Amino acid sequence: MTTEGIHLTDDIVLRPTVPADAAAVARAYDRNRAHLGPWEPIRPDDFYTEAGQLSRLTQLDEQRRAGHIERWVFDRGDGEVYGNITLSNIELGIFLNARMGYWVDAALNGRGLATAAVSAVCDHAHRRWNLHRIEAGTNVENFASQRVLAKCGFEEIGLSRAHLFINGKWSDSKQFHRILHTDPVPTA
């Protein structure tokens, strides 16, 4: 498990998500419903509750302990959550790959936090797991997220038609990747 925080600015730290964050995560998603609506699936009502998030974060914590996922929240030290960034489908061995997803609270948009977080997590993934490659996808209309990925050295690699069921319809996604290093894979 990642235990250290990653300082993005003087007032924002990425820190590992824990089940005790359930109430703050629920408030963050509820506060950002309109902001995230175009890029997210339609969520059941309990997704926006502490109980719903506790169940979800407990499952994520189990996946984290199994080494398949790592997730951080944007923290200002005030007990609230202001977005998150996740590495999922972490694969070691000869692939050394993961998928990345992220969002930042509408109140903090425009501060470069997504760019700082994506860069920091890429660096962390290289140091911690020696990951070779990280993939990310965006809805084709999510130009802001595409700019973040481009600024962080991601290359567009293709279009996935009818890829995800987002906001009540099958949506196309642009796919990106970033090669973190080209060192040989250590042999066992």
N, C-alpha and C positions, 0 to 999 in steps of 0.2 A: 504494500500500500504506500502511496505517496503520503507523507505526513507533513512536509514543509509547505509553507505558503510561498507563492510566487508574487513578488511585489511588481505591480504594473505601473503605479503612480504613487505619489505621496499618500493618497487616501484610499487606494483600491488594491486589495490583495486577492489573488486567486488562492483559494484554500480547498482542500478536499471536502467533498460533500459527505455528510453523515446523516443517518436517520433522524437525529435530533434537529435537523434543519427543516423538518416536514412543514411546520407552521409557516416559517419564513418563505419557503419555496412556494407553498400554496398561495400566500399573499402576493408573491412576485408574479406568478402566472395570472392570478386574478386581476391584478393591477395592469397587466400587459396584454389582456385578451384582444383588444382591438389592434394593438401594435403587432402581435404575433399571428393574428387570424389569417392573413393571406398566405402564410408560410407553414402553417401547422395543420394537422388533422383536426376535425371537429372532435372535441373532447367531451367525455361524459361529465355530468355535474360534479361527481365526487373527485374528479381530477383537481378541482379548485379548492379542496378541503384538506385540512391537516391529516385526517384519517386516510384519505385517498393518497396523499403524498407519502405518508408514513409507509403504507403498503408498497408503493412504488420504490421508495428509497431503500427499503429493506431488501427488496429483490435486487436492486442495483448493487447494494452492499455485498450480497452473496456472489454476484457476478464479479465484483471487484476482487473479493477474496480468492476466487477461482482464477484470477489473472486475465479475464476477458474484457474488462472495462475499467476506465479511470475517469472520474468526473470531479470537476472543480466548480465552485460558485464564486461569483464576484461579491466581495465582502468589503463593506466600508467601516466595519467595527461597530455598527449601530444595531445589530440584531436582525437586520433585514438582508435579503438576497437580491442582487441586481443583475441576474442572468447566470448562465453557466456555459461551460465548455466541456465536451465529452470526447474521449477516445474510446471507441467501441470496436468489437471484433479484433482485438489485439491478437495477432498471430506471430509467434516466434518461429524458430527453426530457419528454414531456408527462405521464407517469405518476408518476415520482419516487417509487417504491414499493420495498419490500423485505419479506421474511419473516424473522421472528426465531424462534430456538429457543435454549434454554438448559437447563443443569442445574448443580447445586451438589453437591459431595461431601457424603455423609451426615454426616460428622464436623463439617461447618461449617453444617449446617442451623440455622435459628433465629436467625441473626445479622443478617438483613436483607440478605445479600449479593446474592441474586437481585434484590431490589427495587432496590438500589443499582446493580447492573450493567445492568438493563433501562433505568433512567432515564438512566444515563451513556451507554449506547450510542445511545439515542434522541437525546440532545443531540448526540453526536458525528455521527450520521447527518445531522442537520439542518445542522450546521456544515460537514461535509466534502463531502457530496454534494447539499445542499439538498433532501434527501428530504422529501416532503410527507406520506407515510403509511407506517406500518409495520403489517404484519399478524402475527398469532400465533395458533396453535391449541393447544388442550389436550385431552387425553382428558377425556370428560365427568365422570369420577370424580376428576380431578386438581384437587381444590379448592384445594390450596396454591398451585399455579401460577396458578389463576384469581384468587386473592387478590392475588398479586404483580402481575398485569396490571392489575387494578382499581386498586391503589394507585398504579400508574404512569400512570394516565389512559387506559387502554385501555377501549374500549366493546365489549360483546358484540354481534356482528352476525348471528349465526345458528348453526345446527347443521348439520354435514355428516354425513349418515348413512353408515355403513360406509366411513369416510373413509380410514383407515390400517390396515394389517395389523400390529397391535401385540400382542406377547406371545402369538402363535399364533392370533389371531382378528381379524376385521374389526371395528374399533371406531369408534364415533361420536366426533366431535370438536366442541367448541365453538370458534367462530371469533371473533376479536377484532381490532380495529384501533385505532390511535391516529393522529389527524391532528396532525402536528408543526407545521404552519403553513399559512396560506391565502394566502401571497404569490403574486403572478402569476408564471408561468413566464417567465423571460427569453427574449426572441426572439433568434434567431441573426442 
